[in-house]
């Protein structure tokens, strides 16, 4: 292990200091210096475009509404329609594709 001779200092707010202390404790490192050094040298900063997640959330809200409508119709008519199943299958396929795309993007960032 190399000796550490160079000192770097920077200023933080009280709140930032508390957050750093909590994160260092959660990471299980022996000191705040060790934690900050590890983050600075080996950590990454992720600027991830949230549009994919926002689109997914919007789609999920639409699905929720449609599923509720399907459930109400089934309860009132005691009938299930093929179109409903086709719709649900298509939507689930679209959701999985979006999730796989997001997962792939995150995976490439972490390598």
MOSUL-V807812 format. One record per helix or strand of 2 or more residues. SS is the DSSP state (hx for helix, st for strand). FROM is the first residue (numbers start at 1). LEN is the number of residues. If there is no record, write none. Layout:
# MOSUL-V807812
ss=SS from=FROM len=LEN
ss=SS from=FROM len=LEN
This chain:
# MOSUL-V807812
ss=hx from=14 len=14
ss=hx from=32 len=11
ss=hx from=51 len=27
ss=hx from=82 len=29
